[in-house]
Amino acid sequence: MTKTTTFAAAFVEALHDGLAADPRASIIGGYVLGLGPERQMMDRIRRDFPDRVIDPPTSEAAVAALGTGAAMAGAHPFVDLGTASFSYLAWSQIANEAAVAHYMTGGRLNVPVTFHFLHGVRGAGAAQHSHSPHAMLMNVPGLEIVAPSMPADAYGLVRAAMASPNPTLVVNHARLLGIEGPAAFERAPLPLGRADVKRAGRDVTVLAVSLMVHYALAAAERLAREGIEVEVVDPRSLAPFDEATLLQSVAKTGRLVVADEAPLTGGLASSIAGMVAERGFWSLRAPIARVARADVPVPYSPPLEQFITPDADKIEAAVRRTLAEQPVGRISEA
């Protein structure tokens, strides 16, 4: 029987190994796994590194400023911002200080700080606890962003973030913490900017981010019973983004569905669709489909929340729409 581990366990393992590997590393904010049952996993880190885990008062702007300043001074802090919605309070420190310091000092100053938050619809979180602002932060030059979906990726990307000389944002979804995967994986940082094909297919490419990877895989399994083979591509790293792997997949399948939990307008799905339309247009046999959150505040009501949130059913429906489209005709160059 293959031994498994959870996303949360792999995440904590990466934090532990990152602290062990670098004496300059520390954790600012002790609720990295939220307030659910997984939070007890952090006890091991507190026990093994009691002088490098700091539990400051709740002030996202202050802890982001503390981490940014410490990184400028040579430390390698991991700053937990908790719920993603609260990262807005630290926007200036992230976007206007950490992200631009290397450029504004002519390369003389590095800012090796890692920011972390839990994004997405978690169930009755309502409008102030359900944001997915990673797409907004993709608009900030100088910031690296990773969004793991599997335990192995969580380990490798956290290690990469903690080892990076640049400010890096780790985007996790609250509903990923209990997801299981193989426990046997390479205990080493993953290269940033390298996507992973989670499922090979010939008919449609689905580019999915974070929790959406699992929904895309579920939809692909259902469609496979009808002979429809979906290729699921997980970018893992949002900035830098692996355009080559996605364009190669689209060249093979001729169709693309992009699934992300950020809102549709100005979101990651729209950005990726634009890139493929610009650089991979001649590979497309049908219009690109986007599966994203509706452009409304997230309601508290569970039925309304479900209605606006991407899931496996919505991804499956988008795949079927792209397959039903007539092939796009090549525009005459005359």
N, C-alpha and C positions, 0 to 999 in steps of 0.2 A: 504494500500500500504506500502510495506517495505521501510523504509528509507535507503538511500545509502550514501556512502561517497567515496571520491577518495583516491587512494594510497597516493598522495601527501599530502592531508589533514590529513590523519591518521599519516603520517610520521611527519608532523609539530606538531600535537597533542602530539605525543610521545616525541618530543624534548621539548615542552613546559612543559609537566608533569615531564619530567626528570629534567629539571632545577628547577622546583618548589619543587621537592622532595629532591634535594641535593644542598645545597648552595655552594658546592665545584665544581659543574658542570659549564662549560662554552662552548661556541661555537667559534672555531677559523676558520674563513672563512664564509662569509655571503651568499654565492651562492649555498647553499645546494641543491636547486632544479634546478640548472642550470640557463640558461638565457631565458627560455621560459616563458609563461604566468603564470605558477605556482609560480614563484619567489616572487610574491606579497604576498603570504601566509606567508612569513617570517616576514612581517611587524609587525604582532602581537607579535612575540617573541622579535623583536627589541624594541617595545614599552613597553612590560612588563618587559624585562630584559636588559635595555640599557647599563648597565655596565658589562654585561657578554657575549656580542656578539662582537667579534673582527674582523675587516676587514683588515688583513695585506696585504702588497704588495704581488704580485704573485710570490711566490717562494716555490714550493712544499717541497724542502729539508728543508728550513728554518721553515715552519709551522709544518712539521712533527717533526723536532728537538725540536721546542718550545713545542709542545704538549707532546712529550715523556719526556722532562725534567720537565715540570710542573707536569706530572703524578708521576714521581719519587719523586717529592717534596710534594706530597699529594693532588694535584688537580685532578679533573676528567674531562679533556677536551674532547670535540667532535671536531675532526679535519677534515674539509672538504678539500679533495684533488681535487675536481672538476672532470674533465674528467679522466677516469681510465688510459688512456695512459700516463698521466702526473705523475702517481704514481711511474713510473720508476725513476724519479728524487729523490724520497724519499725512494728508496729501502734500502739504508744502514740504515737509521733511523728506518724503520719499521722492517726489517729482522735482522739487526745486532746489534740493540740497544734495541728497545722496546721488541722484542720477546724473547730475551735471558737474560734480566737483572735479572729476578726472579731466573733462574737457576744459573747464574754466581755469584749471591750473596748468594747462599745457602738458598734461600727462604726468606731472610731478606728484600728484596725490591720488592714491587709490582709496576706494571705499568698500572694503570687503565685508559688507553687512548683509545678512539674510533676513528678509521679512517673510512672515508666514501668516496666512489667515484661512479660515474655513468659510467657503462660499456656498451659495445655492439654496434652493428650497429644501428645507429640512422637515417640513410638516408643521403647519400652524405657526410659522415664524412671523408671518405678516410682513408688512411693507418695510419695517426697519431692521429685520433680521434675516433677509432672504436675498440680498444683493449678490451679484456676480460681477465685480468691477474689474476683472482681469483684462477685459477688452479695452476699458478706458486706459489702463496702465500700459497696454501695448502701444499707446499713442505717445509714450514718454521715451524719447531717445536716451540711451545710456543705461537702461534698466533691463536686466535679464529676467525672464519669466518662465517657470516650469510648472507643469500641471500633470502629475503622475496619476495613473488610473489603476495600477496593479501593485501588489506588495513589492515585487522586484524593482519596479520603476521607482516606487517611493524611496526605497533604500538608495538606489544609485543616483537619483536626482537630488536628494537631500545632501548626500555626500558631495556631489558636484557643486551644489550651491554653497555649502560651507567652505569649500576649498577655493571658490572663485575669488579673484581679486576685485570683482565688480559687484555692485549692489544687485541682489538677486531676490526675486519674489517667488515663494513656493505657494502655489494655489492648491488647496485640498478641498474636497467636498465632505461635508459632515456625514453623508451617507456612505462614504467609501470606507470608513474606519473599520467596520466589521467584515468587509469583503475578504475572502480567502484566496490564496494562490500558492503555488509551489514554494516550499521553504528553501529549496536548493537553488540558489542564484549566486552570481559572482559578487563577492563583498568588495566592490570597488565603485568609484564614481562613474556615472554614465556621461559620455560626451554630450555637451549641450548642442542643440541644433540637429539632432538625429532622430527622425521619426521611426516608428516601429509598425510594421504591418501585422496587426493582431490576427487577421484572418485573410487568407488569400481567396480571390474570387475573380470571375471573368466578366460579369454583367454590369455591375454598378460599384463605384467607389463611394464609401461613406467615410468622410473625415469627421471623427468624433473626438471630443475633448472631455477629460476628467470623467465624471460619472456617466456621461453620454456614451463612453466606450462600451460600458456594460449593456446599456440599452441597445446600442447598435449591434453588439454580438448576439443579443437575444432575438432581435428582429431578423438578423441574418440566419440564425438557426431555423426560425419558422419559415422563412422564404426558401431555404434550401430544400424543404420537403416538397416544394413545387418545382424544383429544378432551377431556381433562381440563385445564382452564386454571387454573394456580396463580398467585396473586399473591404475590410475595415482597417483604416489607417489611423493610428494614434500619434499625433505630433509630439507628444510628451513635452517638448520645449516649444513655447509660443514665441519667445524672443531670445535667441535667434530661432527662426522658423525654417524647417527643412522643406523648401519648395520643391527640390528635385525629386524627392520620393513621392510626393503627392502628384506632381505632373507626370511622373512615370506611370503611376497607377491609373490616372485618368487617360493617358495615352493607350493603355491596355483595355480599359472598360468602356471608354467613351461617354460615361455618365458620372455625375457627381452629386452627392447629397452631403451637406455640411451640417453637423449637429452640435450645438453648444447651448448652454443655459443662460448666457448673457442675452439681453434684449436684442431684437432683430435689427432695429435701426442703429447704425453705427457700431454694431457688434462684431465679434470675431467671425461669425458666419458670413456676414456681409463683406468683411475685409478679404477673407479667403476666396469667396466667390469672385470678387473683383480681380484678384491676382490670377486666378485660373482663367477667367474670361479674357484677360489681357495676354497671358503668356501661354495658355493652352487651348485657345479658341478652336483651332483646327482639329483638335482631338475630340471635341465634343460632338456627340450625336443627338443630344437633347439639352434643353435648358437646365441650368444648375438649380437644384432645389435647396432651400434653407429651412432648417428646423431649429427654431430658437424660441425664447420666451417672448410672449406678447409685450407690446410697448405700453404696459400699464403697471401701476404699483401692485405688488403681490398681495392678494387678498388673504384674510385670515380664514375664511370659509374653505374647508377642505375640497368641496366639489369645484368651487371657483378656482382655487389654487391648482388643482389637477388640470382644469380646462386650459390654463395659460402656460403650463409647464411642459417642456419636451419630454417624451418618454418613448418606449419601444414601439408602441402603437403608431405614434406620429412619425417615427423614422420609417417604419414599414410602409405607411401610407405614402410617404415622400418617395421611397424607392419605387413603389408601384406607379406613381405619377410619372416619374422619369422614364420608366419602361414603356408607358403608354404613349409617350410623346413620339411624334414622327421625327425621323432623323433630320438634323439641321443640315440644310443644303449649303454647299460651299459658295461663298459670295464671289461673283465674277470679278476678276481683276481688271477686266476691260474698262 
